[in-house]
Amino acid sequence: MAVRKEFLGRGWAFPFHFDPATGMVALSEYEENIRQNITVILGTRPGERQMLPDFGCRVHDLLFAPNTRATAHMVARHVREALARWERRIEVLDVHSQVDPSGAIRVEVVYKIISTGAVESAVHVVSNTTSR
C-alpha cells in the first residue's frame, strides 16, 4: 500500500533548473520540498524579496561577526525564529550551532514534520565570519 503524501506539498526545485527528461521546470515534493524550503529560508536575507520583504533569516546580519560561541548562539536563535515563522509544516526540535576554525558556523536543525511526526535534520553553513 502506497503512502499518500500530497499534503506535504510540492513546488519548484531548489536550485531552480529544468528537468532534462521532460523539459519542464523541475519540482521537489514532500520531505525533499521541506528540506529545500529550509535551505531557501536560511539562505535568503530579509529584504531580498520585493513582495515579501521580511522573508528570510537574519543570520546574514552576522556574516562578519567574530567567530565565537556567542555568535553561534545568535545564529541558532535567528534560525529558530525564521523557521518558526516561514516553515509552518515543521516544529523545530533543536538547533545545534558550532564555530569552525575556517570562519564558518555550522548549523544543524533537527525538526519534526508536524503532519507525519517524522524527525529529520538539515545542515546549513554560515560562512565569512571573521576569525577571532
N, CA, C and O atoms as CSV, one atom per row, in Angstrom:
chain,resi,resn,atom,element,x,y,z
A,1,MET,N,N,0.843,-1.178,0.000
A,1,MET,CA,C,0.000,0.000,0.000
A,1,MET,C,C,0.888,1.240,0.000
A,1,MET,O,O,1.739,1.400,0.875
A,2,ALA,N,N,0.689,2.108,-0.972
A,2,ALA,CA,C,1.488,3.322,-1.106
A,2,ALA,C,C,0.993,4.380,-0.126
A,2,ALA,O,O,-0.210,4.559,0.064
A,3,VAL,N,N,1.931,5.066,0.483
A,3,VAL,CA,C,1.594,6.143,1.411
A,3,VAL,C,C,1.398,7.424,0.595
A,3,VAL,O,O,2.272,7.802,-0.185
A,4,ARG,N,N,0.275,8.079,0.770
A,4,ARG,CA,C,-0.017,9.317,0.055
A,4,ARG,C,C,0.537,10.487,0.867
A,4,ARG,O,O,0.231,10.633,2.051
A,5,LYS,N,N,1.350,11.314,0.220
A,5,LYS,CA,C,1.994,12.415,0.931
A,5,LYS,C,C,1.701,13.767,0.290
A,5,LYS,O,O,2.392,14.740,0.590
A,6,GLU,N,N,0.719,13.858,-0.564
A,6,GLU,CA,C,0.440,15.104,-1.263
A,6,GLU,C,C,0.283,16.286,-0.309
A,6,GLU,O,O,0.614,17.420,-0.655
A,7,PHE,N,N,-0.220,16.015,0.881
A,7,PHE,CA,C,-0.457,17.080,1.855
A,7,PHE,C,C,0.840,17.739,2.321
A,7,PHE,O,O,0.803,18.826,2.897
A,8,LEU,N,N,1.997,17.092,2.081
A,8,LEU,CA,C,3.277,17.692,2.472
A,8,LEU,C,C,3.689,18.795,1.505
A,8,LEU,O,O,4.511,19.643,1.851
A,9,GLY,N,N,3.135,18.795,0.311
A,9,GLY,CA,C,3.386,19.884,-0.625
A,9,GLY,C,C,4.417,19.560,-1.682
A,9,GLY,O,O,5.164,18.585,-1.594
A,10,ARG,N,N,4.426,20.411,-2.675
A,10,ARG,CA,C,5.420,20.350,-3.745
A,10,ARG,C,C,5.584,21.732,-4.322
A,10,ARG,O,O,4.717,22.593,-4.177
A,11,GLY,N,N,6.702,21.931,-4.976
A,11,GLY,CA,C,6.974,23.237,-5.586
A,11,GLY,C,C,8.197,23.142,-6.472
A,11,GLY,O,O,8.736,22.057,-6.689
A,12,TRP,N,N,8.628,24.269,-6.979
A,12,TRP,CA,C,9.812,24.290,-7.824
A,12,TRP,C,C,11.010,23.794,-7.033
A,12,TRP,O,O,11.157,24.092,-5.848
A,13,ALA,N,N,11.854,23.043,-7.698
A,13,ALA,CA,C,13.068,22.534,-7.056
A,13,ALA,C,C,14.038,23.687,-6.801
A,13,ALA,O,O,14.036,24.694,-7.508
A,14,PHE,N,N,14.846,23.512,-5.793
A,14,PHE,CA,C,15.911,24.469,-5.490
A,14,PHE,C,C,17.230,23.725,-5.489
A,14,PHE,O,O,17.347,22.706,-4.810
A,15,PRO,N,N,18.231,24.194,-6.225
A,15,PRO,CA,C,18.186,25.382,-7.067
A,15,PRO,C,C,17.312,25.158,-8.303
A,15,PRO,O,O,17.123,24.032,-8.763
A,16,PHE,N,N,16.793,26.261,-8.816
A,16,PHE,CA,C,15.906,26.208,-9.975
A,16,PHE,C,C,16.639,25.580,-11.157
A,16,PHE,O,O,17.782,25.926,-11.456
A,17,HIS,N,N,15.960,24.655,-11.817
A,17,HIS,CA,C,16.502,24.057,-13.042
A,17,HIS,C,C,15.371,23.378,-13.803
A,17,HIS,O,O,14.252,23.248,-13.306
A,18,PHE,N,N,15.686,22.954,-15.008
A,18,PHE,CA,C,14.703,22.241,-15.814
A,18,PHE,C,C,14.977,20.753,-15.738
A,18,PHE,O,O,16.132,20.328,-15.698
A,19,ASP,N,N,13.935,19.974,-15.718
A,19,ASP,CA,C,14.038,18.514,-15.704
A,19,ASP,C,C,14.463,18.066,-17.092
A,19,ASP,O,O,13.728,18.294,-18.053
A,20,PRO,N,N,15.634,17.431,-17.231
A,20,PRO,CA,C,16.108,17.039,-18.560
A,20,PRO,C,C,15.193,16.015,-19.242
A,20,PRO,O,O,15.152,15.949,-20.470
A,21,ALA,N,N,14.471,15.230,-18.468
A,21,ALA,CA,C,13.608,14.203,-19.062
A,21,ALA,C,C,12.351,14.808,-19.682
A,21,ALA,O,O,11.866,14.328,-20.707
A,22,THR,N,N,11.822,15.876,-19.050
A,22,THR,CA,C,10.565,16.437,-19.536
A,22,THR,C,C,10.719,17.807,-20.184
A,22,THR,O,O,9.852,18.229,-20.950
A,23,GLY,N,N,11.811,18.504,-19.889
A,23,GLY,CA,C,11.990,19.861,-20.381
A,23,GLY,C,C,11.187,20.884,-19.595
A,23,GLY,O,O,11.208,22.073,-19.914
A,24,MET,N,N,10.482,20.431,-18.572
A,24,MET,CA,C,9.659,21.307,-17.736
A,24,MET,C,C,10.477,21.756,-16.519
A,24,MET,O,O,11.556,21.229,-16.246
A,25,VAL,N,N,9.938,22.736,-15.804
A,25,VAL,CA,C,10.573,23.177,-14.562
A,25,VAL,C,C,10.609,21.991,-13.602
A,25,VAL,O,O,9.595,21.324,-13.394
A,26,ALA,N,N,11.775,21.732,-13.022
A,26,ALA,CA,C,11.915,20.620,-12.075
A,26,ALA,C,C,11.167,20.949,-10.785
A,26,ALA,O,O,11.151,22.092,-10.327
A,27,LEU,N,N,10.556,19.926,-10.220
A,27,LEU,CA,C,9.803,20.080,-8.988
A,27,LEU,C,C,10.427,19.264,-7.871
A,27,LEU,O,O,11.116,18.274,-8.120
A,28,SER,N,N,10.181,19.687,-6.638
A,28,SER,CA,C,10.511,18.866,-5.478
A,28,SER,C,C,9.205,18.641,-4.742
A,28,SER,O,O,8.280,19.448,-4.829
A,29,GLU,N,N,9.142,17.543,-4.021
A,29,GLU,CA,C,7.904,17.267,-3.312
A,29,GLU,C,C,8.170,16.574,-1.997
A,29,GLU,O,O,9.211,15.954,-1.776
A,30,TYR,N,N,7.172,16.708,-1.129
A,30,TYR,CA,C,7.117,16.028,0.150
A,30,TYR,C,C,8.290,16.421,1.053
A,30,TYR,O,O,8.568,17.611,1.205
A,31,GLU,N,N,8.978,15.454,1.651
A,31,GLU,CA,C,10.053,15.773,2.597
A,31,GLU,C,C,11.175,16.556,1.928
A,31,GLU,O,O,11.761,17.446,2.545
A,32,GLU,N,N,11.481,16.238,0.676
A,32,GLU,CA,C,12.537,16.962,-0.045
A,32,GLU,C,C,12.147,18.424,-0.244
A,32,GLU,O,O,13.005,19.304,-0.174
A,33,ASN,N,N,10.879,18.692,-0.490
A,33,ASN,CA,C,10.415,20.065,-0.643
A,33,ASN,C,C,10.598,20.836,0.661
A,33,ASN,O,O,10.981,22.006,0.643
A,34,ILE,N,N,10.331,20.197,1.771
A,34,ILE,CA,C,10.535,20.847,3.074
A,34,ILE,C,C,12.014,21.147,3.280
A,34,ILE,O,O,12.367,22.251,3.695
A,35,ARG,N,N,12.898,20.162,2.992
A,35,ARG,CA,C,14.348,20.389,3.140
A,35,ARG,C,C,14.808,21.558,2.267
A,35,ARG,O,O,15.577,22.409,2.714
A,36,GLN,N,N,14.333,21.592,1.021
A,36,GLN,CA,C,14.729,22.677,0.127
A,36,GLN,C,C,14.199,24.020,0.599
A,36,GLN,O,O,14.887,25.033,0.474
A,37,ASN,N,N,12.989,24.045,1.139
A,37,ASN,CA,C,12.443,25.295,1.662
A,37,ASN,C,C,13.248,25.801,2.851
A,37,ASN,O,O,13.432,27.008,3.005
A,38,ILE,N,N,13.725,24.898,3.686
A,38,ILE,CA,C,14.591,25.306,4.800
A,38,ILE,C,C,15.846,25.983,4.252
A,38,ILE,O,O,16.269,27.021,4.761
A,39,THR,N,N,16.437,25.395,3.220
A,39,THR,CA,C,17.623,25.989,2.590
A,39,THR,C,C,17.319,27.374,2.035
A,39,THR,O,O,18.116,28.298,2.198
A,40,VAL,N,N,16.176,27.522,1.383
A,40,VAL,CA,C,15.792,28.823,0.823
A,40,VAL,C,C,15.596,29.846,1.937
A,40,VAL,O,O,16.074,30.975,1.825
A,41,ILE,N,N,14.909,29.473,2.994
A,41,ILE,CA,C,14.665,30.396,4.106
A,41,ILE,C,C,15.979,30.851,4.733
A,41,ILE,O,O,16.197,32.046,4.934
A,42,LEU,N,N,16.851,29.894,5.040
A,42,LEU,CA,C,18.112,30.243,5.703
A,42,LEU,C,C,19.075,30.968,4.780
A,42,LEU,O,O,19.942,31.706,5.247
A,43,GLY,N,N,18.936,30.770,3.485
A,43,GLY,CA,C,19.832,31.412,2.527
A,43,GLY,C,C,19.359,32.759,2.031
A,43,GLY,O,O,20.064,33.411,1.261
A,44,THR,N,N,18.180,33.193,2.455
A,44,THR,CA,C,17.624,34.460,1.982
A,44,THR,C,C,17.785,35.530,3.046
A,44,THR,O,O,17.417,35.341,4.205
A,45,ARG,N,N,18.334,36.642,2.635
A,45,ARG,CA,C,18.493,37.797,3.528
A,45,ARG,C,C,17.180,38.575,3.541
A,45,ARG,O,O,16.640,38.872,2.476
A,46,PRO,N,N,16.646,38.915,4.729
A,46,PRO,CA,C,15.435,39.742,4.738
A,46,PRO,C,C,15.648,41.005,3.906
A,46,PRO,O,O,16.677,41.672,4.012
A,47,GLY,N,N,14.655,41.316,3.080
A,47,GLY,CA,C,14.747,42.467,2.180
A,47,GLY,C,C,15.047,42.084,0.749
A,47,GLY,O,O,14.878,42.907,-0.151
A,48,GLU,N,N,15.491,40.847,0.508
A,48,GLU,CA,C,15.821,40.414,-0.854
A,48,GLU,C,C,14.583,40.204,-1.724
A,48,GLU,O,O,14.642,40.395,-2.939
A,49,ARG,N,N,13.491,39.824,-1.130
A,49,ARG,CA,C,12.268,39.553,-1.903
A,49,ARG,C,C,11.351,40.768,-1.824
A,49,ARG,O,O,10.878,41.141,-0.751
A,50,GLN,N,N,11.115,41.366,-2.961
A,50,GLN,CA,C,10.339,42.595,-3.011
A,50,GLN,C,C,8.927,42.424,-2.469
A,50,GLN,O,O,8.439,43.292,-1.745
A,51,MET,N,N,8.263,41.327,-2.806
A,51,MET,CA,C,6.883,41.145,-2.375
A,51,MET,C,C,6.774,40.578,-0.953
A,51,MET,O,O,5.702,40.629,-0.350
A,52,LEU,N,N,7.866,40.045,-0.421
A,52,LEU,CA,C,7.911,39.536,0.955
A,52,LEU,C,C,9.173,40.089,1.622
A,52,LEU,O,O,10.128,39.341,1.836
A,53,PRO,N,N,9.196,41.373,1.950
A,53,PRO,CA,C,10.439,41.972,2.446
A,53,PRO,C,C,10.944,41.400,3.765
A,53,PRO,O,O,12.131,41.527,4.065
A,54,ASP,N,N,10.079,40.776,4.561
A,54,ASP,CA,C,10.509,40.203,5.837
A,54,ASP,C,C,10.962,38.752,5.708
A,54,ASP,O,O,11.487,38.179,6.662
A,55,PHE,N,N,10.760,38.152,4.526
A,55,PHE,CA,C,11.083,36.740,4.333
A,55,PHE,C,C,12.583,36.515,4.450
A,55,PHE,O,O,13.380,37.312,3.955
A,56,GLY,N,N,12.962,35.427,5.106
A,56,GLY,CA,C,14.369,35.043,5.191
A,56,GLY,C,C,14.815,34.868,6.633
A,56,GLY,O,O,14.008,34.737,7.553
A,57,CYS,N,N,16.124,34.869,6.790
A,57,CYS,CA,C,16.736,34.618,8.090
A,57,CYS,C,C,17.810,35.666,8.361
A,57,CYS,O,O,18.583,36.018,7.470
A,58,ARG,N,N,17.852,36.149,9.565
A,58,ARG,CA,C,18.778,37.224,9.927
A,58,ARG,C,C,20.218,36.760,10.150
A,58,ARG,O,O,21.040,37.556,10.603
A,59,VAL,N,N,20.551,35.518,9.852
A,59,VAL,CA,C,21.934,35.067,10.032
A,59,VAL,C,C,22.895,35.907,9.202
A,59,VAL,O,O,24.071,36.029,9.546
A,60,HIS,N,N,22.407,36.480,8.123
A,60,HIS,CA,C,23.268,37.281,7.251
A,60,HIS,C,C,23.744,38.551,7.940
A,60,HIS,O,O,24.755,39.128,7.542
A,61,ASP,N,N,23.034,38.989,8.959
A,61,ASP,CA,C,23.471,40.148,9.737
A,61,ASP,C,C,24.768,39.848,10.490
A,61,ASP,O,O,25.473,40.766,10.910
A,62,LEU,N,N,25.077,38.573,10.657
A,62,LEU,CA,C,26.233,38.163,11.467
A,62,LEU,C,C,27.422,37.696,10.626
A,62,LEU,O,O,28.369,37.124,11.167
A,63,LEU,N,N,27.388,37.928,9.327
A,63,LEU,CA,C,28.428,37.372,8.459
A,63,LEU,C,C,29.832,37.821,8.821
A,63,LEU,O,O,30.784,37.067,8.614
A,64,PHE,N,N,29.991,39.014,9.351
A,64,PHE,CA,C,31.331,39.480,9.697
A,64,PHE,C,C,31.500,39.663,11.204
A,64,PHE,O,O,32.373,40.402,11.660
A,65,ALA,N,N,30.654,38.982,11.963
A,65,ALA,CA,C,30.782,38.996,13.418
A,65,ALA,C,C,31.935,38.086,13.824
A,65,ALA,O,O,32.326,37.213,13.049
A,66,PRO,N,N,32.488,38.270,15.017
A,66,PRO,CA,C,33.564,37.387,15.477
A,66,PRO,C,C,33.102,35.929,15.505
A,66,PRO,O,O,31.949,35.637,15.823
A,67,ASN,N,N,33.996,35.044,15.175
A,67,ASN,CA,C,33.679,33.608,15.144
A,67,ASN,C,C,33.791,33.049,16.565
A,67,ASN,O,O,34.782,32.418,16.931
A,68,THR,N,N,32.742,33.304,17.351
A,68,THR,CA,C,32.738,32.898,18.755
A,68,THR,C,C,31.493,32.064,19.059
A,68,THR,O,O,30.575,31.974,18.243
A,69,ARG,N,N,31.480,31.462,20.237
A,69,ARG,CA,C,30.285,30.709,20.649
A,69,ARG,C,C,29.077,31.626,20.788
A,69,ARG,O,O,27.948,31.209,20.528
A,70,ALA,N,N,29.306,32.873,21.196
A,70,ALA,CA,C,28.196,33.827,21.323
A,70,ALA,C,C,27.557,34.085,19.957
A,70,ALA,O,O,26.333,34.144,19.845
A,71,THR,N,N,28.374,34.236,18.932
A,71,THR,CA,C,27.847,34.423,17.581
A,71,THR,C,C,27.107,33.175,17.128
A,71,THR,O,O,26.041,33.275,16.520
A,72,ALA,N,N,27.654,32.007,17.415
A,72,ALA,CA,C,26.981,30.751,17.057
A,72,ALA,C,C,25.629,30.654,17.749
A,72,ALA,O,O,24.661,30.178,17.157
A,73,HIS,N,N,25.557,31.100,18.991
A,73,HIS,CA,C,24.291,31.091,19.724
A,73,HIS,C,C,23.282,32.035,19.061
A,73,HIS,O,O,22.105,31.695,18.943
A,74,MET,N,N,23.727,33.200,18.634
A,74,MET,CA,C,22.832,34.141,17.959
A,74,MET,C,C,22.363,33.579,16.619
A,74,MET,O,O,21.208,33.764,16.237
A,75,VAL,N,N,23.259,32.893,15.903
A,75,VAL,CA,C,22.870,32.251,14.647
A,75,VAL,C,C,21.757,31.240,14.911
A,75,VAL,O,O,20.759,31.210,14.191
A,76,ALA,N,N,21.926,30.420,15.934
A,76,ALA,CA,C,20.910,29.411,16.268
A,76,ALA,C,C,19.573,30.076,16.576
A,76,ALA,O,O,18.525,29.585,16.157
A,77,ARG,N,N,19.601,31.179,17.299
A,77,ARG,CA,C,18.363,31.892,17.619
A,77,ARG,C,C,17.678,32.422,16.366
A,77,ARG,O,O,16.461,32.304,16.226
A,78,HIS,N,N,18.464,33.015,15.444
A,78,HIS,CA,C,17.897,33.532,14.195
A,78,HIS,C,C,17.303,32.399,13.345
A,78,HIS,O,O,16.258,32.570,12.717
A,79,VAL,N,N,17.972,31.255,13.331
A,79,VAL,CA,C,17.476,30.106,12.571
A,79,VAL,C,C,16.139,29.638,13.143
A,79,VAL,O,O,15.187,29.411,12.397
A,80,ARG,N,N,16.072,29.496,14.444
A,80,ARG,CA,C,14.812,29.085,15.090
A,80,ARG,C,C,13.669,30.042,14.755
A,80,ARG,O,O,12.574,29.614,14.391
A,81,GLU,N,N,13.937,31.335,14.881
A,81,GLU,CA,C,12.902,32.338,14.627
A,81,GLU,C,C,12.422,32.293,13.178
A,81,GLU,O,O,11.219,32.341,12.919
A,82,ALA,N,N,13.356,32.200,12.240
A,82,ALA,CA,C,12.989,32.201,10.820
A,82,ALA,C,C,12.177,30.965,10.454
A,82,ALA,O,O,11.178,31.064,9.741
A,83,LEU,N,N,12.601,29.807,10.938
A,83,LEU,CA,C,11.874,28.585,10.595
A,83,LEU,C,C,10.503,28.552,11.259
A,83,LEU,O,O,9.547,28.054,10.663
A,84,ALA,N,N,10.386,29.068,12.471
A,84,ALA,CA,C,9.081,29.115,13.131
A,84,ALA,C,C,8.119,30.014,12.357
A,84,ALA,O,O,6.917,29.754,12.306
A,85,ARG,N,N,8.646,31.047,11.771
A,85,ARG,CA,C,7.787,31.983,11.037
A,85,ARG,C,C,7.461,31.516,9.626
A,85,ARG,O,O,6.325,31.665,9.177
A,86,TRP,N,N,8.444,30.951,8.914
A,86,TRP,CA,C,8.280,30.731,7.478
A,86,TRP,C,C,8.075,29.280,7.059
A,86,TRP,O,O,7.687,29.040,5.916
A,87,GLU,N,N,8.311,28.325,7.909
A,87,GLU,CA,C,8.091,26.914,7.516
A,87,GLU,C,C,7.149,26.282,8.520
A,87,GLU,O,O,7.582,25.655,9.486
A,88,ARG,N,N,5.865,26.451,8.284
A,88,ARG,CA,C,4.827,26.030,9.229
A,88,ARG,C,C,4.586,24.531,9.210
A,88,ARG,O,O,3.849,24.024,10.056
A,89,ARG,N,N,5.185,23.807,8.273
A,89,ARG,CA,C,4.972,22.358,8.219
A,89,ARG,C,C,5.844,21.611,9.215
A,89,ARG,O,O,5.695,20.401,9.386
A,90,ILE,N,N,6.760,22.328,9.877
A,90,ILE,CA,C,7.681,21.664,10.807
A,90,ILE,C,C,7.609,22.292,12.189
A,90,ILE,O,O,7.143,23.416,12.373
A,91,GLU,N,N,8.091,21.516,13.150
A,91,GLU,CA,C,8.344,22.010,14.501
A,91,GLU,C,C,9.840,21.829,14.730
A,91,GLU,O,O,10.349,20.710,14.656
A,92,VAL,N,N,10.540,22.910,15.005
A,92,VAL,CA,C,11.977,22.831,15.252
A,92,VAL,C,C,12.185,22.231,16.635
A,92,VAL,O,O,11.727,22.787,17.634
A,93,LEU,N,N,12.873,21.100,16.692
A,93,LEU,CA,C,13.138,20.431,17.962
A,93,LEU,C,C,14.433,20.924,18.582
A,93,LEU,O,O,14.523,21.099,19.797
A,94,ASP,N,N,15.445,21.149,17.735
A,94,ASP,CA,C,16.738,21.590,18.254
A,94,ASP,C,C,17.539,22.239,17.141
A,94,ASP,O,O,17.396,21.888,15.969
A,95,VAL,N,N,18.378,23.182,17.517
A,95,VAL,CA,C,19.309,23.809,16.584
A,95,VAL,C,C,20.687,23.743,17.231
A,95,VAL,O,O,20.918,24.351,18.276
A,96,HIS,N,N,21.597,23.006,16.608
A,96,HIS,CA,C,22.982,22.907,17.086
A,96,HIS,C,C,23.823,23.824,16.210
A,96,HIS,O,O,23.801,23.701,14.986
A,97,SER,N,N,24.556,24.732,16.816
A,97,SER,CA,C,25.467,25.580,16.042
A,97,SER,C,C,26.840,25.516,16.686
A,97,SER,O,O,26.981,25.549,17.909
A,98,GLN,N,N,27.845,25.425,15.834
A,98,GLN,CA,C,29.210,25.361,16.354
A,98,GLN,C,C,30.149,26.137,15.453
A,98,GLN,O,O,29.986,26.177,14.233
A,99,VAL,N,N,31.136,26.750,16.083
A,99,VAL,CA,C,32.119,27.526,15.333
A,99,VAL,C,C,33.108,26.580,14.675
A,99,VAL,O,O,33.348,25.469,15.149
A,100,ASP,N,N,33.668,27.042,13.583
A,100,ASP,CA,C,34.636,26.267,12.820
A,100,ASP,C,C,35.876,27.144,12.630
A,100,ASP,O,O,35.738,28.346,12.404
A,101,PRO,N,N,37.075,26.579,12.715
A,101,PRO,CA,C,38.284,27.391,12.549
A,101,PRO,C,C,38.372,28.083,11.188
A,101,PRO,O,O,39.112,29.056,11.042
A,102,SER,N,N,37.634,27.600,10.200
A,102,SER,CA,C,37.673,28.208,8.866
A,102,SER,C,C,36.949,29.550,8.828
A,102,SER,O,O,37.052,30.280,7.842
A,103,GLY,N,N,36.224,29.880,9.883
A,103,GLY,CA,C,35.457,31.115,9.894
A,103,GLY,C,C,33.981,30.875,9.683
A,103,GLY,O,O,33.194,31.822,9.695
A,104,ALA,N,N,33.593,29.644,9.494
A,104,ALA,CA,C,32.181,29.322,9.279
A,104,ALA,C,C,31.527,28.915,10.589
A,104,ALA,O,O,32.202,28.570,11.559
A,105,ILE,N,N,30.221,28.959,10.597
A,105,ILE,CA,C,29.441,28.410,11.699
A,105,ILE,C,C,28.540,27.346,11.090
A,105,ILE,O,O,27.758,27.624,10.180
A,106,ARG,N,N,28.656,26.146,11.593
A,106,ARG,CA,C,27.871,25.011,11.088
A,106,ARG,C,C,26.613,24.894,11.942
A,106,ARG,O,O,26.682,24.851,13.170
A,107,VAL,N,N,25.468,24.845,11.273
A,107,VAL,CA,C,24.186,24.790,11.961
A,107,VAL,C,C,23.466,23.514,11.548
A,107,VAL,O,O,23.279,23.259,10.358
A,108,GLU,N,N,23.064,22.712,12.529
A,108,GLU,CA,C,22.245,21.544,12.256
A,108,GLU,C,C,20.878,21.779,12.884
A,108,GLU,O,O,20.767,22.066,14.076
A,109,VAL,N,N,19.840,21.653,12.060
A,109,VAL,CA,C,18.469,21.838,12.521
A,109,VAL,C,C,17.814,20.463,12.603
A,109,VAL,O,O,17.771,19.728,11.616
A,110,VAL,N,N,17.312,20.125,13.767
A,110,VAL,CA,C,16.544,18.887,13.950
A,110,VAL,C,C,15.092,19.304,14.054
A,110,VAL,O,O,14.729,20.125,14.896
A,111,TYR,N,N,14.262,18.731,13.190
A,111,TYR,CA,C,12.871,19.154,13.142
A,111,TYR,C,C,11.937,17.966,12.962
A,111,TYR,O,O,12.332,16.892,12.508
A,112,LYS,N,N,10.686,18.202,13.335
A,112,LYS,CA,C,9.652,17.184,13.178
A,112,LYS,C,C,8.649,17.694,12.159
A,112,LYS,O,O,8.192,18.833,12.248
A,113,ILE,N,N,8.306,16.857,11.192
A,113,ILE,CA,C,7.253,17.202,10.249
A,113,ILE,C,C,5.937,17.005,10.997
A,113,ILE,O,O,5.602,15.890,11.397
A,114,ILE,N,N,5.212,18.070,11.177
A,114,ILE,CA,C,4.046,18.059,12.058
A,114,ILE,C,C,3.009,17.030,11.620
A,114,ILE,O,O,2.471,16.306,12.457
A,115,SER,N,N,2.725,16.957,10.341
A,115,SER,CA,C,1.629,16.100,9.889
A,115,SER,C,C,1.950,14.611,9.924
A,115,SER,O,O,1.039,13.785,9.985
A,116,THR,N,N,3.240,14.257,9.886
A,116,THR,CA,C,3.597,12.836,9.889
A,116,THR,C,C,4.307,12.399,11.156
A,116,THR,O,O,4.335,11.209,11.467
A,117,GLY,N,N,4.879,13.339,11.894
A,117,GLY,CA,C,5.647,13.005,13.093
A,117,GLY,C,C,7.068,12.566,12.794
A,117,GLY,O,O,7.817,12.256,13.720
A,118,ALA,N,N,7.461,12.531,11.527
A,118,ALA,CA,C,8.816,12.117,11.154
A,118,ALA,C,C,9.829,13.159,11.614
A,118,ALA,O,O,9.611,14.359,11.450
A,119,VAL,N,N,10.935,12.700,12.189
A,119,VAL,CA,C,12.005,13.586,12.638
A,119,VAL,C,C,13.122,13.555,11.602
A,119,VAL,O,O,13.583,12.487,11.199
A,120,GLU,N,N,13.548,14.737,11.179
A,120,GLU,CA,C,14.578,14.886,10.148
A,120,GLU,C,C,15.602,15.907,10.633
A,120,GLU,O,O,15.417,16.555,11.663
A,121,SER,N,N,16.688,16.035,9.869
A,121,SER,CA,C,17.661,17.082,10.171
A,121,SER,C,C,18.201,17.666,8.874
A,121,SER,O,O,18.200,17.020,7.826
A,122,ALA,N,N,18.655,18.896,8.977
A,122,ALA,CA,C,19.244,19.595,7.844
A,122,ALA,C,C,20.444,20.374,8.352
A,122,ALA,O,O,20.434,20.871,9.478
A,123,VAL,N,N,21.481,20.483,7.526
A,123,VAL,CA,C,22.693,21.205,7.899
A,123,VAL,C,C,22.836,22.425,6.999
A,123,VAL,O,O,22.637,22.346,5.787
A,124,HIS,N,N,23.181,23.544,7.605
A,124,HIS,CA,C,23.410,24.789,6.878
A,124,HIS,C,C,24.714,25.372,7.399
A,124,HIS,O,O,25.000,25.288,8.594
A,125,VAL,N,N,25.503,25.961,6.515
A,125,VAL,CA,C,26.770,26.559,6.918
A,125,VAL,C,C,26.712,28.052,6.677
A,125,VAL,O,O,26.440,28.505,5.565
A,126,VAL,N,N,26.971,28.811,7.726
A,126,VAL,CA,C,27.057,30.270,7.631
A,126,VAL,C,C,28.537,30.589,7.559
A,126,VAL,O,O,29.275,30.318,8.507
A,127,SER,N,N,28.982,31.160,6.454
A,127,SER,CA,C,30.421,31.415,6.304
A,127,SER,C,C,30.714,32.905,6.238
A,127,SER,O,O,29.810,33.738,6.278
A,128,ASN,N,N,31.988,33.216,6.138
A,128,ASN,CA,C,32.512,34.569,6.018
A,128,ASN,C,C,32.508,35.337,7.323
A,128,ASN,O,O,32.585,36.566,7.306
A,129,THR,N,N,32.421,34.651,8.455
A,129,THR,CA,C,32.587,35.358,9.717
A,129,THR,C,C,34.076,35.627,9.902
A,129,THR,O,O,34.902,34.950,9.290
A,130,THR,N,N,34.427,36.584,10.717
A,130,THR,CA,C,35.823,36.879,10.959
A,130,THR,C,C,36.362,35.969,12.038
A,130,THR,O,O,35.645,35.640,12.983
A,131,SER,N,N,37.595,35.560,11.920
A,131,SER,CA,C,38.228,34.740,12.955
A,131,SER,C,C,38.548,35.614,14.138
A,131,SER,O,O,38.790,36.813,14.000
A,132,ARG,N,N,38.545,35.016,15.277
A,132,ARG,CA,C,38.830,35.782,16.496
A,132,ARG,C,C,40.307,35.817,16.752
A,132,ARG,O,O,40.750,36.414,17.733
